């Protein structure tokens, strides 16, 4: 097959970019020809004889809102001129004004806006007004993109429900969970001294963008107050001007919270802790949670965090609300009270992760491509609305 993939970047260090990177690798390995229409790509892929990279240069205009619209317009014009060269076109959310066969959904702006934890309102000033406009415009554009795709691929059942809520029929959805590198992220010897961490406490890990309040580190810090003194928290993410060191001090737990800033060797850090905590107020399908599972860490999370749907009581604890500080503290304390039980749950987490590898994810996409290709009418280069069965 000749596949066109439209994405801002194909990269190993970006969530959506990594998904597309693994799909491209699998397509090339299976003998297909791939064109990537985007702004950035891993250099290692460019040497492959069946890969073509068409660069859409990033706009110099200010704000993501404008940059994304410029990309959508430029990519749409290119696709209109070259559509006949491809058997299938795969896009990611709202990224282009062109129609597609497959649309992978990594985030639903309407779902975030309506989830009950959206923090922006017009009374907060000009920047808040911009953020609100960004969210609502993207929600409208996403719905249009979903309607124009033959098949919509949510990255979790949670995302599928949000897509349905925008008016997309369930029979047009095909859930494919994100994957994880189970070789890179794997249990092994701890290296606490390397990261400046204490050797004896029960260590929780929180990892995420500390500039984004929806990741909900504040809930973890507040819950930590009510946990035993031997429970410490490791926070991975750029500290910068974030408020969390000051919050930890105000709560009286600064001596139990270890900010390690950006960590390049996340697999080694995950091998050095005892559990992972991630009560995000909104996620589609968290890669870092899958990485924790692969590292044999029991996970404490919440139903609003994408990926929680794959976790059961054998390998973690899923709370109903990201604002349940008492429940979060109780779950953490329960894990820390019995390290042997935590290790048993970690082993179950690792077993679960092996069924969610990048290779398996990519094969599910390739199977979907084959199914779509078979149901495509002769002479059509994508863009009909034949139903494809929804699976998970």
C-alpha positions in Angstrom: 0.0 0.0 0.0 0.9 3.6 -0.4 0.2 5.4 2.8 0.2 9.2 3.6 0.6 10.1 7.2 -0.1 13.7 8.2 1.4 14.8 11.6 3.3 17.7 13.0 6.2 15.4 13.9 7.4 11.9 13.8 9.5 11.6 16.9 10.5 9.3 19.7 10.3 12.0 22.3 6.8 13.2 21.7 3.6 11.3 22.6 1.7 11.6 19.3 5.0 11.7 17.4 6.0 8.4 18.9 2.8 6.7 17.9 3.3 7.9 14.3 7.0 6.9 14.5 6.0 3.3 15.4 3.4 3.1 12.7 5.8 4.4 10.1 8.4 1.8 11.2 5.9 -1.0 11.0 4.6 0.0 7.6 8.1 0.1 6.1 9.0 -3.2 7.7 5.9 -4.7 6.1 7.0 -3.5 2.6 4.6 -0.6 2.3 5.5 2.9 0.9 5.1 5.8 3.3 4.9 9.5 2.7 5.0 11.7 5.8 3.6 15.2 5.5 4.8 17.2 8.5 7.3 19.6 10.1 9.8 17.2 11.7 10.9 13.6 11.5 13.5 11.4 13.1 16.6 11.6 10.9 17.1 7.8 11.1 13.9 7.2 9.0 15.0 9.4 6.1 17.5 6.9 4.7 14.8 4.3 4.0 14.1 4.0 0.3 10.4 3.7 0.6 9.9 6.7 2.9 9.3 10.2 1.5 9.2 13.2 3.8 7.4 16.3 2.6 8.1 19.2 5.0 5.4 21.7 5.9 7.5 24.5 7.4 6.3 25.8 10.7 4.7 29.3 10.4 6.6 32.2 11.9 3.2 33.8 12.9 2.5 34.0 16.7 0.4 31.6 18.8 -0.3 27.9 18.3 -3.8 28.8 17.2 -2.5 30.5 14.1 0.4 28.1 13.5 -2.0 25.1 13.5 -4.4 26.8 11.1 -1.5 27.6 8.7 -0.3 24.0 8.8 -3.9 22.8 8.2 -4.3 25.0 5.2 -0.9 24.2 3.7 -1.2 20.5 4.2 -4.8 20.6 2.8 -3.6 22.3 -0.4 -0.8 19.7 -0.8 -3.1 16.8 -0.3 -5.6 18.1 -2.8 -2.9 18.2 -5.4 -1.5 14.7 -4.6 -4.4 12.6 -3.3 -4.3 10.2 -6.2 -0.9 9.0 -5.3 -2.1 7.3 -2.1 -4.2 4.3 -1.2 -4.9 5.6 2.3 -4.5 8.9 4.2 -4.0 8.8 7.9 -4.3 12.1 9.9 -4.2 12.9 13.6 -7.1 14.9 15.1 -7.6 18.3 13.4 -4.4 18.8 11.6 -5.5 19.4 8.0 -8.5 20.7 6.1 -8.3 17.7 3.8 -10.4 14.6 4.3 -8.9 11.3 5.4 -9.4 7.6 5.7 -8.1 7.2 9.2 -8.1 9.9 11.9 -6.3 9.0 15.2 -7.6 10.9 18.1 -5.0 11.7 20.8 -7.0 14.5 22.6 -10.5 15.8 22.4 -10.8 19.5 23.1 -14.6 19.2 23.6 -14.0 16.4 26.1 -11.5 18.5 28.0 -13.8 21.5 27.9 -16.8 19.5 29.2 -15.0 17.2 31.7 -15.8 19.3 34.8 -12.3 20.4 35.5 -11.7 22.9 32.7 -10.0 25.8 34.5 -10.4 28.7 32.1 -13.0 31.4 32.0 -13.2 34.9 30.5 -12.9 36.7 33.9 -9.3 35.6 34.0 -8.0 38.1 31.4 -6.7 38.2 27.9 -4.6 35.0 28.1 -7.5 33.1 29.4 -9.7 34.4 26.6 -7.1 33.1 24.1 -7.0 29.7 25.8 -10.8 29.5 25.7 -10.8 30.5 22.0 -8.1 27.9 21.3 -10.1 25.1 23.0 -13.5 26.0 21.4 -12.1 26.5 17.9 -10.2 23.2 18.1 -13.3 21.5 19.3 -15.2 22.7 16.2 -12.4 21.8 13.9 -12.0 18.3 15.4 -15.6 17.5 15.0 -15.4 18.5 11.3 -12.3 16.3 10.9 -14.0 13.3 12.6 -17.0 13.6 10.3 -14.8 13.7 7.2 -12.9 10.5 8.1 -13.9 7.0 7.0 -12.7 5.6 10.4 -11.9 7.4 13.6 -9.3 5.8 15.9 -9.6 6.9 19.6 -6.5 6.0 21.6 -8.7 4.8 24.5 -12.3 3.9 25.3 -12.5 7.1 27.3 -11.6 9.1 24.2 -14.1 7.1 22.1 -16.9 8.2 24.5 -15.8 11.8 24.1 -15.8 11.5 20.3 -19.2 9.9 20.4 -20.4 12.9 22.4 -19.5 15.2 19.5 -22.0 13.3 17.3 -19.8 10.6 15.7 -21.5 7.2 15.4 -20.1 4.3 17.4 -19.8 2.1 14.4 -17.2 4.5 12.9 -14.9 4.1 15.9 -12.0 1.7 16.2 -10.2 1.9 19.5 -6.4 1.2 19.4 -4.6 1.9 22.6 -1.2 3.5 22.6 1.9 1.3 23.2 5.1 1.2 25.2 8.7 0.0 24.6 8.8 -3.0 26.9 12.5 -3.5 26.3 13.5 0.1 27.2 11.1 0.3 30.2 11.7 -2.9 32.2 12.4 -3.8 35.9 16.0 -3.8 37.0 18.5 -2.6 39.6 17.6 0.7 41.4 19.9 3.7 41.0 18.7 6.0 43.7 22.1 7.5 44.5 22.5 8.6 40.8 19.4 10.7 41.1 20.2 12.0 44.6 17.3 10.1 46.2 17.2 8.6 49.7 17.8 4.9 49.9 15.3 3.7 52.4 11.9 5.4 52.0 9.0 4.1 49.9 9.3 6.2 46.8 6.4 7.4 44.7 7.0 8.9 41.3 5.0 11.6 39.6 6.1 12.6 36.1 4.5 15.2 33.8 4.5 18.8 32.6 4.5 20.9 35.7 3.3 23.9 33.8 -0.1 22.2 33.2 -2.4 22.2 36.2 -4.5 19.4 34.8 -1.7 16.9 35.6 -2.8 17.5 39.2 0.5 17.4 41.2 -1.2 19.6 43.8 -3.5 16.7 44.7 -0.5 14.4 45.2 1.2 16.9 47.5 -1.9 17.4 49.5 -2.5 13.7 49.8 1.2 13.2 50.9 0.4 15.1 54.1 -1.8 12.3 55.3 0.6 9.4 54.4 3.2 7.8 56.7 6.5 9.7 57.1 8.5 7.0 55.3 6.6 7.7 52.0 8.5 10.2 49.8 7.5 11.6 46.4 9.9 12.0 43.4 8.7 14.7 40.9 10.1 14.5 37.4 9.4 17.5 35.2 10.8 21.0 34.5 10.5 22.9 37.8 11.1 26.4 36.3 8.7 28.9 37.9 6.1 26.3 38.9 4.4 26.7 42.3 4.9 23.2 43.6 8.1 23.5 45.6 6.5 26.4 47.5 3.3 24.4 48.0 5.3 21.4 49.3 6.9 23.8 51.8 3.6 25.3 52.8 2.1 21.9 53.4 5.1 20.8 55.6 6.3 18.0 53.3 9.2 19.7 51.5 11.6 17.3 53.2 9.7 14.3 51.6 9.4 15.7 48.1 12.4 15.4 45.7 12.2 17.5 42.5 14.6 16.0 39.9 13.7 18.3 37.0 13.8 16.9 33.5 15.2 13.4 33.4 16.6 12.0 30.2 16.9 8.4 31.5 13.4 7.9 32.6 13.7 4.1 32.5 16.5 4.2 35.1 14.4 6.6 37.3 11.4 4.3 37.1 13.6 1.3 38.2 14.6 3.3 41.2 11.1 3.9 42.7 8.4 1.7 44.3 5.2 3.0 42.7 3.8 5.5 40.2 1.1 8.1 41.0 -0.8 10.0 38.3 -4.2 11.5 39.2 -4.5 13.7 36.1 -7.7 15.7 35.7 -7.7 14.9 32.0 -5.7 12.6 29.7 -6.4 10.7 26.5 -4.1 7.8 26.9 -1.0 8.5 29.0 2.3 7.1 27.7 4.0 7.7 31.0 1.5 5.5 32.8 2.2 2.7 30.3 5.9 3.2 30.9 5.4 2.8 34.6 3.5 -0.4 34.1 6.2 -1.8 31.9 8.7 -0.8 34.6 6.8 -3.1 37.0 5.4 -0.3 39.1 2.0 -0.5 40.7 0.0 2.6 39.6 -2.3 4.9 41.6 -4.5 6.9 39.2 -8.0 8.2 38.5 -10.7 7.5 36.0 -10.2 10.8 34.3 -6.6 9.8 33.4 -6.6 8.1 30.0 -5.1 4.7 30.3 -6.8 4.0 33.7 -9.2 1.8 31.8 -6.5 -0.9 31.3 -5.6 -1.0 35.0 -7.3 -3.4 37.4 -6.9 -4.2 41.1 -4.1 -6.7 40.3 -1.7 -3.9 39.3 -3.0 -0.7 40.6 -5.7 1.5 42.2 -8.1 3.6 40.2 -10.0 6.3 42.0 -13.2 7.9 40.7 -12.3 11.6 41.2 -9.0 13.5 40.8 -10.1 15.7 43.7 -10.4 12.8 46.2 -7.4 13.7 48.3 -8.4 11.4 51.1 -8.8 8.5 48.8 -5.5 9.2 47.1 -3.8 9.3 50.5 -5.4 6.0 51.5 -4.4 4.3 48.3 -0.8 5.5 48.7 -0.7 4.4 52.3 -2.1 1.0 51.5 0.6 0.4 48.9 3.4 1.6 51.2 2.2 -0.5 54.1 3.2 -3.7 52.4 6.2 -3.5 50.0 5.9 -7.2 49.1 2.3 -6.6 48.0 3.5 -3.6 46.0 6.1 -5.8 44.3 3.5 -8.4 43.4 1.3 -5.8 41.9 4.3 -4.5 40.0 4.9 -7.9 38.5 1.2 -7.9 37.3 1.7 -4.5 35.9 4.7 -5.7 33.9 2.7 -8.6 32.5 -0.1 -6.3 31.4 2.3 -4.0 29.7 3.7 -6.8 27.5 0.3 -6.9 25.8 0.5 -3.2 25.0 3.8 -3.1 23.2 4.5 -0.7 20.4 4.8 -3.6 18.0 1.3 -4.8 18.9 -0.2 -1.3 18.6 1.4 -0.9 15.1 0.1 -4.3 13.9 -3.4 -3.2 14.9 -3.1 -0.1 12.8 -1.8 -2.2 9.9 -4.7 -4.6 10.2 -7.1 -1.6 10.1 -5.4 -0.3 7.0 -5.9 -3.7 5.3 -9.5 -3.8 6.3 -10.1 -0.3 4.9 -8.3 -1.1 1.7 -10.5 -4.2 1.2 -13.7 -2.2 1.7 -12.6 0.8 -0.5 -14.6 1.0 -3.8 -12.5 0.5 -6.9 -11.1 3.7 -8.3 -11.5 5.6 -5.0 -8.4 7.0 -3.2 -10.0 7.2 0.2 -12.9 9.1 1.5 -16.0 7.0 1.5 -18.0 6.2 4.6 -18.0 2.4 4.6 -18.5 1.2 8.2 -15.5 -0.5 9.9 -16.3 -2.4 13.0 -15.4 -0.8 16.4 -13.0 -2.9 18.4 -10.8 -2.4 21.4 
